[in-house]
Amino acid sequence: MKDILKYIAQTHELKQKSNAYRSLKNWPEGIDFFSNDYLGFAKDEALKISQEAKAHGAGGSRLISGNHSAYTEVESFIANQHSVESALIFPTGFMANLGVLSSLPQRSNVILFDELCHASIRDGIRLSNASAYKFKHNDLDDLAQKLEQFSSKHKHVFVVTESVFSMDGDIAPLQEIAKLCDHENIGLIVDEAHALGVFDLGLVHQLGLQQKVLATIVTFSKAMGLHGGAVLGPKHLINFLVNHARSLIYTTGLPPESVLKIKQAYLLLQKEGEHRRIALNKHIASFKAQLSAKAQSKLLPSSTPIQSVVFGNNNSTKQAEQQLLEKGFLVKAILHPTVPLGTERIRIILHAFNTEADVRSLANTLNQVLES
């Protein structure tokens, strides 16, 4: 055991030397510009208490004691909302991605995934028996070339992308990708974690692509302000996952209270979503307009609440984070290996509940940090 502990200590030391060491911390009081609570649902009174729930725990996996009636009600409701045949709720969006990608692609299949896909997608792919190749970020030509290369040689090809990318904040060309995937042996899988709520019911729904996408994964822990995730798609797909997705089969289900809150969040989205999105989009436009020329040159292209300013190395990025924290702005330094080397950045999340004054102040402070 001593050798293992020595290896762990040496690994920690290397991380610390590169200024990339991570630790769990309690953040100070400040203005939230780092959570994924885009619409402010996580703090909304309407989602605090579920009067219908009678139990606080599921007591087992969904195939044992955990599949209470709330699941039947809410999954049917979600499927209807998204205009798909079926929905299957997982304890987290991470587990939903893990379940789909570790079970659906088989040994004779190929997975093509965008090079900036989330860790949950990559981990699911690692657990699959299929061969996997990345395509250049949002590059239709590269994807088309790889589809031509692999689709005729393999029984099934699965193409995986996010609709809104979590670190860059940019949007996938879903309509064009769906056209490239419009073949009998190609299945498109889209992770909508950062699109649900921000783009109403997500971009797959907004663009009317439900029949072109094999599996849509939504997450309730971002704009919906809750826990859990779901896979949306054909009934046969959902039945397959119930039988083969280990992250569902061997995981304790969500308690009834959490499941019922998912329906409440959708109802709140119907009621409040439009005017909160209007406020959010105003803040996005205002933030970008207030940035100096230097700040804009370092800002990654994004029309979403995710606005990333690239500093390019660990030291300067962490220094900028500390300077902004000292001014009362809760932001996060995103370091390699979470993002590619040389693209270390301050990731700023704008929210519907931020005030115009706070957004202006953040932009002005960021301008000053870049000049210091």
KAJOVEN-V122101 format. One line per field, one symbol per residue. ss: DSSP state (A for helix, B for strand, O for the rest). psi: psi as a letter, one per 20 degrees, with the letter a starting at -180 (. if undefined). burial: 1 if it has 9 or more other ideal C-beta (glycine too) atoms within 8 Angstrom, else 0. A space follows every 50 residues. Layout:
ss=???
psi=???
burial=???
//
This chain:
ss=OAAAAAAAAAAAAAAAAOOOOOOOOOOOOOBBOOOOOOOOAAAOAAAOOO OOOOOOOOOOBOOOOOOOAAAAAAAAAAAAAAOOOBBBBBOOAAAAAAAA AAAOOOOOOBBBBBOOOOAAAAAAAAAOOOBBBBBOOOOAAAAAAAAAAA OOOOOOBBBBBBOBOOOOOOBOOAAAAAAAOOOOOBBBBBBOOOOOBOOB OOAAAAOOOOOOOOBBBBBOOOOOOOOOBBBBBOAAAAAAAAAAOAAAAO OBOOOAAAAAAAAAAAAAAAAAAAAAAAAAAAAAAAAAAAOOAAAAAABO OOOOOBBBBBOOOAAAAAAAAAAAAAOOBBOBBBOOOOOOOOOOBBBBBO OOOOOAAAAAAAAAAAAAAAAO
psi=hghghgggghggggghhjkjpqqpqpqrqapokirjmgijhhjphhjhpo hhpiqiqhirrhieiimrhhggghhggggggilrgrqoprhrhghggggg hihgprhjrqppqpijqqhhghhgghiqiqqqpqqqokohggggghghhh hiiqgqpppprqgpphhhjrpqmhghghghjmqhjpppppokgjhpghld jrhgghikjhiipgpppqpjjdhikbrrrqppaqhhgghghhiiohighk pprqqhghghhgghhghhgggigghhhggghghgggghhiqrhgghhipq ppjrioopophirgghghggggghghjjoorpporpjhqqpijprooppq qhiqqhghggggghggggghi.
burial=00000000000100100010000000000111110011111101001001 00101001001100010101101111111001010111111110111111 11111100111111001101111110010101111000010111011001 10010111111111111111110100110110000111111111111111 11111100110011111111111111011111110011011101111110 10111111111111110110011001101101110111011001110111 01011111111001011101101110001110111100100011111111 1101010111111111101100
//
